[in-house]
Amino acid sequence: MNTVHTFTALGQYLAADVNSGAVHVLDKLAYDLLATVGEGPIGEGSIPKELLEQLPQYNQAELEEGWRELLELQKTGLLFTTDDYMDPEAAMALPKAAVIKALCLHVSHDCNLRCKYCFASTGDFGTGHRMTMDFDTAKKAIDWVVAKSGKRRNIEVDFFGGEPLMAMDTVKRTVEYARSMEEKHDKVFRFTITTNGILLNDEIIDYINREMSNVVLSLDGRREINDRMRPTVNGKGSYNVIVPKFQKLVADRGTKDYYVRGTFTRDNLDFAQDVIHMGDLGFHHVSVEPCSGPADDPFAIREEDLDRVEEEYEKLAQELMERTDINFFHFNVDLAQGPCVIKRLRGCGAGCEYVAITPDGDIYPCHQFVGKEEFRMGSVHDSTFDMGISGQFAQQNVYTRPACRECWARFYCSGGCSASNLLVNGDITRSNEVACAMERKRLECAIALNAISAGMGAVQNTDCNNTECNLCNC
């Protein structure tokens, strides 16, 4: 099992101790020595003769000093540490009771764009039936999550689609109803909305900025890229319509959270330019995600694209060293204070802590499983909920997924995306290796950026060790 990952990024020599979370900025000698040692741990005493022979470019005195430095890091618990999260054999005993803390509420299965890469089949999720959610169904969804959240106080609701602004009346009535439930049930609702922006106007912008704790604004970057991938129903570009509206929304939003989120495909592997373009438009918080899909998907990133994509992430990281006005989502990594243990092991909680609800009230593990009938978990109309399916998702973690057990990034990515695994491999347990390779590169860039900005020699993760996350409000 990989316990120390050595790598170079942004001109830095780095090592990440997988189990402790410690990150080390090294000189070339220490880097070469650590890379030659391999998995470790290293033994007491002088440097082994075979290592001296493998590194003839350094003299013995230099290598002896480097060896002592590595040994000291090991003694202080910052290198070659053991996995103290839990016994892998106990992974199946992680909490499986479905205490739901987040809803993806599909208020619309319709859309006014026809994005070419859309996983939701341009809004109807492959059902052939475009519809919006009525308030009765939304009300039952709120009642359902209040009941399923147990003692948990904080509840997240993301208004999603399709395009949720096409069901704005339902959104408003749902927010009002949920707020009316807070004091009675000792709950606090936090709302997010994801929109393509076509229907934004001053009234809706004011409403979103008042009621939504977060907002996700869909834009693919440069005009030519966005308009090629995100045309309107009549085939026209959407960039000129939405960008001024997004700029107004963000300008009026103050310090409240938002992200401008795009997708890059095989058609724009130079996506760093799209991130920089969005920053130039005045958007500080930016996320650009790779398109994922099976081998026959013309837009999905493929194995043969990985070298180019990894080069682009490094290029973007280099650019962002000088662009403090751009906060790129995938380069955010907290090296000193990570999330609680169960999040580091199990990730997003789809199907057991988080579910999606369709306009007709059906329940699915997350928005990317909607329409896959074998993953339908129940309905808010009759309060059914398939604990068998929920249990399948609850047991997905970095110990039960074979590829994750051997991956240095396992405690950063928390096992990856079940929906992506299913889409590419037909199995939620089999990791999508193309997505994993991109995640590892993003993490290397993120760690390097953090190391450079902090000017650190080493930092150790001091995350919460609470394995009963459903009892807290994190």
N, C-alpha and C positions, 0 to 999 in steps of 0.2 A: 504494500500500500504506500502511495506517495505521501511522504511526510514533510519534505522541503522542496519547494519549487524555485529553481534558479532561472532567471530570465533577464534579458536586456530590453529596455524601452526608453525612448527619449534620451539616448546617450548615457543612461544610468545602468549600473550593474546592481541587480536586486535579487533578494531571496525572500520568499514568504514561507514562514513556518505554518503548515496547514492547520495543525491542531490548536496551537496557541493563538493564532492570528497575528503573531509578531511579524513585522516587515523590516528587513535590513537593507540599507544602502551600503554597498561594498566597494572596495577598490578592486582592481583587476586581479591581483594575486588572490585575495580572499574569495573572489567569485570563482576563479579557476580551481582553487583548492576545494571549495564546497561542491562544485559541480563534479569534480573527480571523485570525491568521497562517496557520492551517491546517496542512498537512503539513510545511512547511518543507523544508530548513533555512533559517535566516535569514541574511541577508548582512551583511558588515561595514559599518561606517559608521553614519550616522544612520538613524532610523526612516523608512521610505518614506512619502511624502506621502499615498498612498492609505489607509494605515492611520490616519493622523491624521484623515482625513476620515470614516473608518468608526467612529471612537470619539470623537464630539464631546463626550461627557460628561466627558472628561478634558482638562486643559490640556497643551500641548506639553511642558513641562518634566517633568511626571509621566510622560508616555508615553516620553520620551527616557530617563529613569532606568529605567523598566521594561524598555525595549528593551535597555539595556546589561546588565541583570541576566540576561535570557534569553540574550543573546549569550555571557555568561560561562559559563552552564550548558552551552551548546552546546560551547564551547571545551574545557571540562573533561570532556567525554564523558558528560554527564548529560542531554542533551536532543538530539533529532533524530539519534540515533546510527544507524549502519548495522547491518544484520543480520550479525553476525560468527559466528553458529552454524555455518553452512555455506552453500555455493552451493546454491540451490534445485535446480539441475540435478543436483546430486549426491545429492539426497534418495533416489533409487531405489537408491543404493549403500550405504545404511545396512545394518549387519549383518543377514543374513536366516537364518543358521544357527540352527536351533531348539535353543537351549540352555535347557531348561525349568527354571525356578527356583521354580515354584509350581503346586500342584494344588488344584482344588476337587473334593474327593472326595465324590460323592453317595452316601453310605452308605444313604440312604433315599429312595425315590420313593413315599413315603406320608406322610400328615400327619393329625394329630388336630385340626386347625382347618380351617375352610372360608372363608378370607379372600376377600372378594368381588373384590378387585383382583388376585389372585394371578397372576403371570406364569407360574407353574409349574402352572397348572390345578389348584390345590388339592393339589398334591403329585405327580401322576403325569406331569407335563410333557406332557399331551395324548396320552399313549400308550394310555390306558385300562387300563393294567396297573400295579397298585400292588405294589411289591416293595422289599426291603432287600438290601444288598450282603452277600455272604458273605465270610468272611475270606480265602478263597483268591483272590478277585478283588482285595480290598484289598491283599493281600501282593504280588500281581503289579503292582499300581499303584505300590507303593513301590519294587519292583525296577526298574520301568520308569523312574521319575523319577530314581533314582540313576544309571541308565545314561545318561539323556538330559541330566543336569545337567552333564556334562563335568567341567571343573576347578572349577566353582563349588562352594563349600563349604556355603553356607546355602540351605536348602530350606524353603519354606512349604507347609503342608498345612492346608486349611480343610475341616473336616467339615461337610457341607451336606446339604440335602434339598430338598423335603419337610422332615421333622422328624428330625434325626440322632439324637435321644435314643431314637427307636424302634429304633435299631440300636446300642445302647450297648455290647453285647458286641463287636461288630465294631470300634467306636471304640477300646475298651481294648486289644484284641489288636493292632490296627494301630499304636497308639502304642508298645506294647511291642516289636513287631517292628522298627519304624523306629529306635527307640533302640538296638536290638541291632546295627544296621547302621552306626551313626555312626562308631565308632572304626575299624572295618575299612575303610571307604571314605572316611574323613576328611570326613564330612558332619556338619552340625548341623541338626536338624529343629526347626522352630518351628510349633506347632500352634494353630489357631483353631477355635472351634466356634460355629455360629450356631443359636440355639434359640428356640422360642416359649415355653418354660418350663413347659408343662403337666406334663411328667413329671419335673421337678426334684424331688429330695428331698435330705435332708442328705448322704447318701452320694455322690450325683452332684455336688452342689455342691462337696464336698470334693475330689472327683476333678478336676473342671474347674479349680478354683482351684490345684490342685497341678500339673497337667499342661499346661494350655492357656496359652500366652503371651498370647492375646487371646480375648475372648468377645464375641459380638454378641447382644444380648437384644432380641427383637422386641416392641415396644409402640407403639401409635399415639397415646398421649397421654391426654387426658381419658377418663374411664370411658365416657361416652356415645359418644364417637368410636370408641374401641377396640372396644367391644362391638358397635357397628353394623357395623364392617368386619371384625372378627376373631372370629366366633362359633365355638363348638365344633361337632363333628359333629352333635350333637343340637340345635343352634340357640341354645344358651345363651351368655351373655357369658363372656369369658375373663379380664377385668380382675381380678376378686376372687381368682381362682386364682393368677395369675402375679405380680402386683405384690409380695405379701409374699415370695415366693420370690426374685424379682430383688433385693429390698432386702437379704435375707439374703446372697445370693451376693456382692453388691457390698460389703456391710459386712465380709465375711470375706476379701475379695480383697486387701486392703492396697493396695499401689502398683502392682499388675499391671494391664495394659491391659484396658479393656472399653469398649463403646459400647452405649447403649440406643438402638435404631434404630427409627424409625417411618416411615410413609408418609402423605403428605397427598394428598387427592383433591379433586375439584370439590365434594365434600360438606363439606369443612372448609378453605376458603381462609383462615380465621382461624387458621392453624396456629401462629402465634406463641404462642397460648395453650397449645397442646400442648407446645411446647418449655419454656415457663415451668412448666407443670404437672409435667413430668418432673423439672425442677430442684427443684421444691418437694417431690417425693417423695424427694429425696436423691441423685438421679443427676447426677453432675458431667459425664460425657461423653455428649453427646446428638447424634444425627443424625436429621433428619427429611427424607426425600427426596420429591420430587414424583412422582406416578404418571404414567408415560409410556405412550402407546399411540396407535393410529391414530384417525382422526377419529370413528369410530363407537364407540369405547370410552367408556362412560358415566362412568367415573371419571377418565380421563386429563385432565391440564391441557391446555387449548386456547388458541389465539391470543387469543381474546376474554377469557380469564382473566388475561392477562399483566399488565395495569395493576394489577389487584387483588393479584396475587401479588407484584409488585415493591413495592407499598406495604407489604405484610405483611413482606417481608424488611427494609425500612427500619425499620418499627416494631419488629421483633425486634432489629435491631442497636441501636436506641435503648435498648431495654430492657436489653440485655446490657452496655451501658456501665456500668450500675449493678449487674449481677449477675456478679460475678467467680467465683461458685460454679458457673456453667454454662459449659462448654467446648463450643460448637456447632461440629460438624465442618466445615460449609461456610463458616464464617468464619475458618478456620485458613489463613493464607497467610504464608509465610516470605519477607519482602521482602529480607532481607539474605543468605540462604544457601539458594539453591534446589537442586533435585535435579540430578543430572548431565544432560548435554545430551540424551542419547538419550531419557530420560524426559520431558524438556520437549518433545521433538519427536514422540514416538510414544505416550506415555501408558502405559496399563495392560499392554501386551504380550500381549493376548489372542491365542491361536493360535500365538504364536511363543516366548513366555517363560512363558506361563500357559495351562493347559488345564483342562477339566472332565472328569471320568470318571464314567460312570453306573454304577448297580448291576450291570449286566451287562458292564461293562468297556469300553464304547464311549468314544471320545475325541472331544470337541468343543472349539471354540475358547474358550468360557467357558460358565458355567452358563446364560446366557440364550439360547444357541444349541442347547441340548439338545433333541432331538426334531425338529430341522430336518435331515432326512436329507442334504440337499445339502451340509451343513457337517460331516457325520461324517468324522473325520480318520483313524480306525483303531481298533484295539483293543489293550488290554494283554494279551489272551490269545494273540495271535499276533505282538505287537510291531510291527504295521504302523503307519505314520504318514505321512499324505499331505502331503508337503512342498509340493505345489502350493497346497493350501488355506492352509498355514502361510505361504507366500510372499505370498499375497494380503493377509493380515493384517499381515505384517512391513512391507509397503510403505505401509501407512496411516500418514501423519504430517501435520504441519501444512503441509507444502509440497505434498503430493500430493492433499490434499482442497481443492477449489476455494474453498469458503466460508472455510476456515481461513486461507488465505493473506492474506485481506483483513481479518481480525478482530484487534482490538487485544488480545484475551484469549488468543491462540493459545499463548503460552508458559506460561500459567498452567493452562489446561485440557488442553493437549497433544492437542487434536484431538477430544475428546469420545468418545462411546461408539458403537462399531460396531453393537452389538446394538440400541440405540435408533434409530440411523439405518435399520437394516433394518426394524425394527418399524413405523416411521412412513413411510419413503420407499421401502422395498423394495430398498435399495441401501446397502451398508456405507460407501460413499464419500460419500453425500449427507447433509449434516449435518441433524439434527433441529432446525430453527430455533427451535421453542418451547423445547426444552431448552437451546439455546444462549443464548437471551434470558434465561432464569432464571439460567444460570451467570454471565453477564456482570453481572447485578445483584448476585448473591451476592459476586462478586469486588469490585465497587465498595464494597459494605458492609464486606467484610473489610479492604480496603485502608484505608478511612476509619477503622475501629476501630483498626487497627495504627498508623496515623499519629497518631491522637489519644493512644493509650496511650504511644507512644514520644516524643511531643512533637517530632517531627522536622521538619526543613526539607527534607531530601532523604536518600535512602538508595539505594545501588546494589547490585544483585544481584551476588554474587561466586561464582556456581555453578561446579561442577566442569566442565571441558571434555573429559572423557573420553568419546569416542564409542564405545568398546569396552566397554560396560557388562557384557557377558557375561564379561569377564575379571576383574571386581571382584565384591565381595560387597554392593554397596549395594542 
